Structure formats: structure tokens, C-alpha cells
Amino acid sequence: MFWVLLLLLAWAFAGITCTRLCLAAVRAVAVDTDRTAADHGHALTLYEAAFLSGGPARVADVTMVSMARQRRLLLAHTGWATVVDPRGHDEMEQSVIGAIGPEGQARIAPVRAAAAGAEAVLRLADGLVRAGLAVPDGARTTVAAGVRQVRGAALVVSALGLTALLMPGQTGMPRLLVGLWFALPLILTLSCLAIARVEVHPYSRWASPAGQRLLGALPRRSAGDGDERSFLTSVAVRGVRAIGEPGLRAAFTHRDQPWRE
């Protein structure tokens, strides 16, 4: 009857992990349900669209591209950023200038990373979360951790079932029936994963369903067409790959080479 103990362990792993995932999913859905009206009458700013599409790094990219287009920041294809006008028009631009430093010139990659972690970007993220447009870090990580735990439980249940089937027969219980008993907790874990995929799928990494609806309402234009606002909106939504200027795009995609004397 040792297989019964293994079966109890299988049910324990399946039940605990599935319950945790369900609770995490319910909390995540409740956050969006309580704020379904958040997107009504809200017009996304350029920085908000950038954050909801690509997170803090996208905000830094759009800020630098905007400054470069206005000739207030020089972005060289070699991966260097040079300040032309040290007066930032808003907090984001001031963060970029501050990240470049007093010398007025720095590598783009560290500037991008520093600007993405600036206080202005954190405040932007907090505001979007409070408005129900961005996915809170806690909800995002909790659901993801729950999914990983259920996947692990499915593997554990399978291993326990295989162990029970390979054990020497100590009772008159047919092996087929033993396998069916272990199939029940396995079906529970797989069903929970399938349901979680359907329910949590509408969430992107950054934007909640309400935020995604607002992103979907933005005009779909090519970065090479239209006015400056359309260009920057395209970069905010699609990233630096939307930049039609080869030199400017190369500034972000440049990879540093080992420095030699």
C-alpha cells in the first residue's frame, strides 16, 4: 500500500500549487475588474504609451529619440550620446541628461539603463498602476510564480505515478487502476495550467487589459510617415526597430567592442 502514500503526496502537490495559482489569478483579475472604467476618457501620453508597450527601457528610448530629432541630443551610430542642449524640457529628459553626466558625453547603453531606472520613470509606472492601466509588479510575478509551481507539480505527480507503477506489486491492485488514480491529480494540474493560460493571457508584461485597449486605439502609422508625433508614437509602441533612419537606429543597436590601448 506504499503507492497510496505516493498518491497522497501527488494530491498534496497538485492541490496546494493549483490553489495558489487560482488565488493569484483571482487577485490579478480583481485589480482590473475594480478599475474597468480607468481607460474611459484617458488619453495616453507618449511616455505612458512607451511604458505600457515596452516598460522603463522603452521610455528611455523614446526620450532620447525625441531629443535627437530636435537636435538637442546627438546619438552617434558608434553608440555614443552627446548633449547639445543641457536644458531638459521635462523630467524624463532631465533624467537622460543627468545620466549622461557633467562631461556631456557617454555610452548610450549605460545612459539608457540609468534613465530607465530614474525616479521620474518610477513615478510614471506608479501612476499607471494606480489608474489600472499597467500590471503591478506583484501581480505579474505572483501569477508567473504560480504557473511555474503548477508546472513543477505536474512533473512531480508524473514522477510519483511512475514510481508507483514500477514498484513491485504488493497488493492485488491492478497497475492500470493505480495509473488511473495518479492520472487524476495530473489532470488537475494540466487543467489548471490551461485555464490560467486563457485567463492570464490578456495581460502583457506591462499593460493591463485596460492599458492594451488604449494602446490598440492609438493610430497605426509608419515611423517614416506623418508628423513628428506619429513618428514618436510608432517608436513608443514598436521600439527602436520602428526608426526608419539607419544612423539613428544603429546608435541603439551598436554593440561595444573590447577597448584596446
Sequence and secondary structure as in RCSB ss.txt:
>XXXX:A:sequence
MFWVLLLLLAWAFAGITCTRLCLAAVRAVAVDTDRTAADHGHALTLYEAAFLSGGPARVADVTMVSMARQRRLLL
AHTGWATVVDPRGHDEMEQSVIGAIGPEGQARIAPVRAAAAGAEAVLRLADGLVRAGLAVPDGARTTVAAGVRQV
RGAALVVSALGLTALLMPGQTGMPRLLVGLWFALPLILTLSCLAIARVEVHPYSRWASPAGQRLLGALPRRSAGD
GDERSFLTSVAVRGVRAIGEPGLRAAFTHRDQPWRE
>XXXX:A:secstr
 HHHHHHHHHHHHHHHHHHHHHHHHHHHHHHHHTTGGGGTT    HHHHHHHHH HHHHHHHHHHHHHHTTSEEE
 TTSEEEES    SSHHHHHHHHHH TTSEEEHHHHHHHHHTSHHHHHHHHHHHHTTSB  HHHHHHHHHHHHHH
HHHHHHHHHHHHHHHHS   SS  HHHHHHHHHHHHHHHHHHHHHHHHHHTT  SSB HHHHHHHHTS    TTS
S HHHHHHHHHHH GGG   HHHHHHHH        
